[in-house]
Amino acid sequence: NKADLDPETAATLVKRYPGSVAFSARTGEGVDELLAALSTHLRAMQPVVELSIPYERADALAAVHREGEVLVETHGDTGTVVQA
């Protein structure tokens, strides 16, 4: 935060600490990058689950797509298997 007060130091710190983001709450500069970094970090913390969803439960499959992030989807004889 406060990257607008000393942009040179902020740039140096970002180079020194991979994954860090310089931003200014006052100007909004870098906030999009901060939100993207937070999203990536939080997504990586989520466990991956495998679900076997019968074809007659298309509503459940739709909910997984709507509420989660489907990584892999395969179709078998009795239903859909998703990793999300």
C-alpha positions in Angstrom: 0.0 0.0 0.0 1.0 3.6 -0.4 3.0 2.9 -3.6 2.1 6.3 -4.8 4.2 7.9 -2.1 7.5 6.3 -3.2 7.1 4.5 -6.6 10.8 3.7 -6.8 10.9 1.9 -3.5 7.6 0.1 -4.3 9.1 -1.2 -7.6 12.3 -2.3 -5.9 10.3 -4.3 -3.3 8.1 -5.9 -5.9 11.2 -7.1 -7.7 12.7 -8.4 -4.5 9.7 -10.3 -3.3 8.1 -12.4 -6.1 4.4 -12.5 -5.9 4.1 -9.2 -4.2 2.0 -6.3 -5.5 2.5 -2.6 -5.1 -0.7 -0.6 -5.0 -2.2 2.7 -3.8 -5.5 2.8 -2.0 -5.6 6.5 -2.6 -5.2 6.4 -6.4 -6.4 2.9 -7.1 -3.3 2.1 -9.0 -2.4 -1.6 -8.7 -5.7 -2.6 -7.1 -6.7 -4.8 -10.1 -3.3 -6.6 -9.8 -3.8 -7.0 -6.0 -7.3 -8.5 -6.6 -6.0 -10.9 -9.2 -3.1 -12.0 -7.0 -5.5 -12.6 -4.1 -7.8 -14.5 -6.3 -5.0 -16.7 -7.5 -3.7 -17.3 -4.0 -7.1 -18.1 -2.5 -7.9 -20.5 -5.4 -4.7 -22.4 -4.8 -5.7 -22.9 -1.2 -9.0 -24.6 -2.1 -9.0 -28.4 -2.1 -9.9 -30.2 -5.3 -12.7 -32.7 -5.0 -13.9 -35.3 -7.4 -17.7 -35.8 -7.8 -19.7 -38.4 -9.6 -23.0 -36.9 -10.6 -25.7 -39.1 -12.0 -27.1 -37.8 -15.3 -30.6 -37.4 -13.7 -29.0 -34.8 -11.4 -28.2 -32.2 -14.1 -29.2 -29.6 -11.5 -26.3 -30.6 -9.3 -23.9 -30.5 -12.2 -25.2 -27.0 -13.1 -24.6 -25.9 -9.5 -21.0 -27.1 -9.6 -20.4 -25.2 -12.8 -22.2 -22.1 -11.4 -20.6 -22.1 -7.9 -17.3 -23.7 -8.4 -14.4 -24.0 -10.9 -14.6 -27.2 -12.9 -11.1 -28.4 -13.7 -11.9 -31.7 -15.4 -15.2 -33.1 -16.6 -15.7 -36.6 -18.1 -18.8 -38.5 -19.0 -19.3 -42.2 -18.2 -22.1 -44.7 -18.5 -24.1 -43.6 -15.5 -23.1 -39.9 -15.0 -20.6 -37.1 -15.1 -17.4 -37.1 -13.1 -16.0 -33.7 -12.3 -13.0 -32.5 -10.5 -13.7 -29.1 -9.1 
